[in-house]
Amino acid sequence: MTISYTAIKEIVDEWDPVGLLITHAPKDEYDGESKKVFNKLRDLTTVSVEELSRIIYDVFVKSFGDDVFISDLSACKEIAGKILAE
């Protein structure tokens, strides 16, 4: 795949899935999650929107827990579509 880490980071930061960047968090708040998504994609030759949405969902639930990260797979699917459009 030819999706860059920078593209993933920009899309995730714009999404601000936990609402941290809009309040007080540093700009690197989601860097770890963006890197995890990037690393999971880096070794794949193809990925569907559904597969990427599951990757995004799993990464954020693992990082923040499902009590803080309250987005569902449909929200992640929208972000996956934006990432794959890059």
C-alpha positions, 0 to 999 in steps of 0.5 A, spaced: 500 500 500 502 507 498 498 510 504 503 515 508 503 515 515 502 523 514 496 522 511 493 517 516 495 522 522 492 528 518 486 524 517 486 522 525 487 528 528 482 532 524 477 526 526 479 527 533 476 521 535 476 522 543 475 530 543 482 531 546 485 536 540 479 540 541 480 541 548 488 541 551 492 535 548 498 536 545 498 535 537 502 529 538 496 526 542 494 521 536 501 519 533 501 512 537 495 510 534 496 513 527 503 509 527 499 503 529 494 503 524 500 505 519 504 499 521 498 494 520 497 497 513 504 497 511 505 490 510 498 489 506 498 489 499 490 491 499 485 492 504 478 493 504 474 499 507 471 494 512 478 491 514 481 498 515 475 500 519 476 494 524 483 496 524 482 503 526 476 501 531 481 496 535 487 500 535 483 506 538 479 501 543 485 498 545 488 505 547 483 508 550 478 503 552 471 503 549 468 507 555 472 513 552 473 511 545 465 511 544 465 511 536 462 505 532 464 501 526 460 506 522 464 512 524 471 508 523 468 506 516 468 513 514 475 515 516 477 508 513 474 511 506 478 517 507 484 514 508 484 509 502 482 515 498 489 518 499 
